[in-house]
Amino acid sequence: DAKTTQPTSMDCAEGRAANLPCNHSTISGNEYVYWYRQIHSQGPQYIIHGLKNNETNEMASLIITEDRKSSTLILPHATLRDTAVYYCIVRGRGSTLGRLYFGRGTQLTVWP
Amino acid sequence: DTEVTQTPKHLVMGMTNKKSLKCEQHMGHRAMYWYKQKAKKPPELMFVYSYEKLSINESVPSRFSPECPNSSLLNLHLHALQPEDSALYLCASSHSGGNTGELFFGEGSRLTVL
């Protein structure tokens, strides 16, 4: 599975959009981009995933560049409860089941 | 029911003790996982069970012994642990096969080895 690079930390004001970048320059054609987050002392929580097209769900939007070498997770209206570590993970379809490898992630702090 | 339940939430044990961590899900998932997470580090994969058979062991020391008695339950048996094994142990589950699916994680069992 390809590796990802994320900033160590980011801040965001409550009510504003939080844009979390991720670089995955070695991603291959059959690999998906996944985002999980982990609020302090809780288990990781799935947010969203995508292959090529932009995706949106009730939690967030995922923007993947045309060359697929980077992506951005967007939380449109951040709240204090969105303070967490956000993990960007690249995972291949057909890759060995369960091999979800977490990088260091981005600590997002939302301030009032 | 979209929960993965882990017990106990906290466990303190000595290096000579034998204890077990338990994980349960009722979502009909056929794949279950153990992850280990040290403080301020990302989760690390330990074991994967698929259809109640061990499919991945990430070179975990034998003092950790997983068991999957049925499709809803996953245990992690602990014996002769070391203080450096103190960590948060996370259980997760997912639909089998389709590996584009999400993993559902439990809240974890925080283990302290004295």
Interface residues (C-beta under 8 A of the other chain):
Chain A: Y32 Y34 Y36 Q38 S41 Q42 G43 P44 Q45 Y46 H49 Y87 R91 G92 R93 G94 S95 T96 L97 G98 R99 L100 Y101 F102 G103 R104 G105
Chain B: V4 A31 Y33 P42 P43 E44 L45 V48 S50 S55 I56 L88 L90 A92 S94 S96 G97 N99 T100 E102 L103 F104 F105 G106 E107 G108
